[in-house]
Amino acid sequence: MKTNKELTGKVALVTGGTKGIGKAIADELTDKGATVIVTARTKSSASLVQQFIAADLTKSGDIENLAKEITTQHQRIDILINNVGGTSAPSGGFKALSEQDWENDLQLNLLSAIKLDKAFVPLMTKQKSGVVIHISSLNGKLPLYASNFSYGVTKAALNNYSKALANEVANEGVRVITVSPGMVRTTAMESFLNSYGASIGKDIDETSQLVMQSMGGVPMNRLAQPEEIANLVGFLVSPKASYITGTNYIIDGGTIPTLL
């Protein structure tokens, strides 16, 4: 089978790219011909990607070192996938959250993306080309206070930031797009479901159904596969999507019940 190598010659960075959605995106871009650099706190051998740079993206110094290494080796960046994110905050809503929980989620889900953009978007504007993808979440548009209050709030902030940045750099040849998955079958999601289920006395299947119901139901009645998110991202960074910027793509199996 012939593979489309439409990203040949492009240099891409995927954060949190060793597992889950990030790994699927990194493999998709590699398959399309891009030179892909993956960053995460720890390395995994399960990816097609050849270059890995360890970094904790909640630390400004690690981001500076990452940017320096990539620009030194490649002298350019064409695709930036801000995928890293998550939460360690407890379930239980507003009353259960400490100030530190809020700080942690802001650092991981919003400020890390802003700092990475500040490191790489100026290089893209100098090139007059580039694509930034912010991996957000359905929770940025559909708040769930009982299970991940602070996570949803920080993702909503990311959505607003992404749109504003898109408008600012559009006439400089840089496209900025948000992708907001619903529930995706990753190890992180399974860990969350197990943890949340334990707190309410439910097993993972019961918890999965409960969370889907709390969002109003998922018409497709299943979780997404990471590769399904990666397929969308692969299109959005390709030349086929050259007139798309400033948009938030919801990929949720039909969960959102309203017109957006």
C-alpha positions as CSV (number, residue, x, y, z in Angstrom):
1,M,0.0,0.0,0.0
2,K,1.3,3.4,-1.0
3,T,1.9,5.8,1.9
4,N,1.2,9.5,1.6
5,K,4.5,11.3,2.5
6,E,3.0,14.8,2.3
7,L,4.9,16.0,5.3
8,T,8.3,15.1,4.0
9,G,10.8,17.8,4.9
10,K,8.7,19.1,7.8
11,V,10.1,19.1,11.4
12,A,7.5,18.4,14.1
13,L,7.6,18.4,17.9
14,V,5.0,16.3,19.8
15,T,4.8,16.9,23.5
16,G,3.7,14.0,25.7
17,G,4.4,11.9,22.7
18,T,5.4,8.6,24.3
19,K,1.9,7.2,25.0
20,G,-1.8,7.6,24.3
21,I,-2.9,10.4,22.0
22,G,0.6,11.9,21.8
23,K,2.2,8.6,20.6
24,A,-0.5,8.1,18.0
25,I,0.0,11.6,16.7
26,A,3.8,11.2,16.6
27,D,3.4,7.9,14.7
28,E,0.9,9.4,12.3
29,L,3.2,12.4,11.4
30,T,6.2,10.0,11.1
31,D,4.2,7.8,8.7
32,K,3.4,10.9,6.6
33,G,7.1,11.7,6.2
34,A,7.8,14.3,8.9
35,T,10.9,14.4,11.0
36,V,9.3,14.0,14.5
37,I,10.8,14.9,17.8
38,V,9.0,13.6,20.9
39,T,9.3,15.0,24.4
40,A,8.1,13.7,27.7
41,R,9.5,13.2,31.1
42,T,10.5,9.6,30.4
43,K,11.3,7.7,27.2
44,S,9.3,4.8,25.7
45,S,10.5,2.4,23.1
46,A,7.1,1.8,21.6
47,S,7.1,4.6,19.1
48,L,8.1,4.9,15.5
49,V,9.8,8.2,16.3
50,Q,13.6,8.3,16.2
51,Q,14.4,11.4,18.2
52,F,13.4,11.8,21.9
53,I,14.3,14.7,24.2
54,A,13.5,14.4,27.9
55,A,11.8,17.4,29.4
56,D,9.4,18.4,32.2
57,L,7.2,21.0,30.5
58,T,6.1,22.5,33.8
59,K,9.7,23.7,34.2
60,S,10.8,26.8,32.2
61,G,14.4,25.7,32.1
62,D,13.5,22.4,30.5
63,I,11.5,24.2,27.8
64,E,14.4,26.5,27.1
65,N,16.8,23.6,26.7
66,L,14.3,21.8,24.5
67,A,14.0,24.8,22.2
68,K,17.7,25.3,22.0
69,E,18.4,21.6,21.1
70,I,15.8,21.5,18.4
71,T,16.8,24.8,16.8
72,T,20.5,23.9,16.9
73,Q,19.9,20.5,15.3
74,H,17.1,21.4,12.8
75,Q,17.2,25.2,12.4
76,R,13.4,25.2,11.9
77,I,10.1,24.0,13.3
78,D,7.1,23.4,11.1
79,I,4.6,21.6,13.4
80,L,4.1,22.0,17.1
81,I,1.7,19.6,18.8
82,N,1.0,20.8,22.3
83,N,-0.4,17.5,23.6
84,V,0.9,17.3,27.1
85,G,-1.8,17.7,29.8
86,G,-3.8,16.0,32.4
87,T,-4.7,16.3,36.1
88,S,-3.9,14.8,39.4
89,A,-6.6,16.8,41.2
90,P,-9.1,14.8,43.3
91,S,-12.7,14.2,42.4
92,G,-15.4,15.9,44.5
93,G,-15.8,19.3,43.0
94,F,-14.8,22.8,44.2
95,K,-14.6,21.9,47.9
96,A,-12.2,19.1,47.3
97,L,-9.6,21.2,45.4
98,S,-6.7,22.8,47.1
99,E,-4.8,25.9,45.8
100,Q,-2.0,23.5,44.8
101,D,-4.4,21.5,42.7
102,W,-5.3,24.6,40.7
103,E,-1.7,25.6,40.3
104,N,-0.7,22.1,39.1
105,D,-3.5,22.1,36.4
106,L,-2.7,25.6,35.3
107,Q,1.0,24.7,34.8
108,L,0.3,21.5,33.0
109,N,-2.7,22.3,30.8
110,L,-2.2,26.0,30.0
111,L,1.1,27.6,30.9
112,S,3.2,24.8,29.4
113,A,1.6,25.4,26.0
114,I,2.0,29.1,26.3
115,K,5.7,28.7,27.1
116,L,6.3,26.3,24.3
117,D,4.5,28.6,21.9
118,K,6.7,31.5,23.0
119,A,9.7,29.4,22.3
120,F,8.7,28.2,18.8
121,V,6.1,30.5,17.3
122,P,8.6,33.3,16.7
123,L,10.6,30.9,14.6
124,M,7.5,30.0,12.6
125,T,6.7,33.6,12.0
126,K,10.2,34.3,10.8
127,Q,9.8,31.3,8.4
128,K,6.3,32.7,7.4
129,S,5.0,29.2,7.9
130,G,4.0,26.7,10.6
131,V,1.1,24.9,12.4
132,V,0.4,24.8,16.1
133,I,-2.1,22.3,17.4
134,H,-3.4,22.6,21.0
135,I,-4.8,19.3,22.2
136,S,-7.6,20.5,24.6
137,S,-10.6,18.5,25.9
138,L,-14.3,18.2,25.6
139,N,-14.3,19.3,29.2
140,G,-13.2,22.8,28.1
141,K,-16.7,23.2,26.6
142,L,-18.7,20.8,28.8
143,P,-17.8,21.3,32.5
144,L,-18.0,18.3,34.9
145,Y,-17.6,19.6,38.4
146,A,-17.7,16.3,40.2
147,S,-14.9,14.5,38.4
148,N,-12.4,17.0,36.9
149,F,-13.4,20.6,37.8
150,S,-9.9,22.3,37.6
151,Y,-8.9,20.3,34.5
152,G,-12.0,21.6,32.6
153,V,-11.4,25.2,33.6
154,T,-7.8,25.1,32.5
155,K,-8.8,23.6,29.1
156,A,-11.4,26.3,28.6
157,A,-8.7,28.8,29.2
158,L,-6.5,27.0,26.6
159,N,-9.3,27.2,24.1
160,N,-9.6,31.0,24.5
161,Y,-5.8,31.5,24.3
162,S,-5.5,29.3,21.2
163,K,-8.2,31.3,19.4
164,A,-6.6,34.6,20.3
165,L,-3.1,33.4,19.2
166,A,-4.6,32.2,15.9
167,N,-6.0,35.6,15.1
168,E,-2.7,37.3,16.0
169,V,-0.4,35.2,13.8
170,A,-2.6,34.3,10.9
171,N,-1.2,37.0,8.6
172,E,2.3,35.8,9.4
173,G,1.8,32.4,7.8
174,V,1.2,30.5,11.1
175,R,-2.0,28.5,11.7
176,V,-3.2,27.7,15.2
177,I,-5.9,25.1,15.8
178,T,-7.5,23.4,18.8
179,V,-8.5,19.8,18.9
180,S,-10.9,18.8,21.7
181,P,-11.3,15.0,22.2
182,G,-14.0,13.5,24.3
183,M,-13.3,10.3,26.1
184,V,-10.3,8.4,24.6
185,R,-9.2,4.9,25.5
186,T,-5.7,5.6,26.8
187,T,-3.9,4.3,29.9
188,A,-4.4,7.8,31.5
189,M,-8.1,7.6,30.9
190,E,-8.3,4.1,32.3
191,S,-6.3,5.2,35.3
192,F,-8.7,8.1,35.9
193,L,-11.7,5.8,35.5
194,N,-10.2,3.3,38.0
195,S,-9.5,6.1,40.5
196,Y,-12.8,7.8,40.1
197,G,-14.6,4.5,40.2
198,A,-12.9,3.5,43.5
199,S,-14.0,6.7,45.1
200,I,-17.6,6.0,44.3
201,G,-17.6,2.2,44.6
202,K,-17.9,1.3,40.9
203,D,-15.8,-0.8,38.5
204,I,-14.2,0.6,35.4
205,D,-17.1,-0.3,33.0
206,E,-19.7,1.1,35.3
207,T,-17.7,4.2,35.8
208,S,-17.2,4.6,32.1
209,Q,-20.9,4.5,31.5
210,L,-21.5,6.9,34.4
211,V,-19.1,9.4,33.1
212,M,-20.6,9.2,29.6
213,Q,-24.0,9.6,31.1
214,S,-22.8,12.7,33.0
215,M,-21.9,14.3,29.7
216,G,-25.4,13.6,28.4
217,G,-24.4,10.3,26.8
218,V,-22.2,9.4,23.9
219,P,-24.3,8.6,20.8
220,M,-21.6,6.3,19.4
221,N,-21.6,4.5,22.8
222,R,-17.9,4.0,23.0
223,L,-14.6,5.7,23.7
224,A,-12.4,6.9,20.9
225,Q,-9.2,5.2,19.9
226,P,-6.0,7.4,20.0
227,E,-5.5,6.8,16.3
228,E,-8.8,8.4,15.5
229,I,-7.6,11.7,17.1
230,A,-4.3,11.3,15.3
231,N,-6.0,11.0,12.0
232,L,-7.7,14.3,12.5
233,V,-4.4,16.0,13.5
234,G,-2.6,14.5,10.5
235,F,-5.1,16.2,8.2
236,L,-5.0,19.5,10.1
237,V,-1.3,19.9,9.8
238,S,-1.3,18.9,6.1
239,P,-1.4,21.1,3.1
240,K,-5.0,20.0,2.6
241,A,-6.0,22.2,5.6
242,S,-4.1,25.3,4.5
243,Y,-7.1,27.6,5.0
244,I,-8.0,26.3,8.5
245,T,-7.0,28.3,11.5
246,G,-8.6,29.5,14.8
247,T,-11.0,26.6,14.9
248,N,-11.7,24.2,17.8
249,Y,-12.4,20.7,16.4
250,I,-14.6,18.7,18.8
251,I,-14.1,14.9,18.3
252,D,-16.4,13.3,20.8
253,G,-18.6,10.7,19.2
254,G,-21.5,13.1,19.1
255,T,-21.4,14.0,22.9
256,I,-21.9,17.7,22.7
257,P,-25.7,18.1,22.3
258,T,-25.8,21.7,21.0
259,L,-24.8,23.5,17.8
260,L,-21.3,25.0,18.4
